[in-house]
């Protein structure tokens, strides 16, 4: 299940304010920060983005 495009247009990373890009791998949906040097990845749970820095992970 992907997020509506109008929602992706307004969502930004709470850490650096860069746009977010949707990533889907199997059944896992995430939003990745596109900012240089940030790169946090936020989970999407039950179709709801969890935009909390404490819940984000750094990509490996």
Secondary structure by P-SEA (a helix, b strand, c coil): ccccaaaaacccccccccbbbbbbcccccbbbbcccccbbbbbbcccccccccccccccc
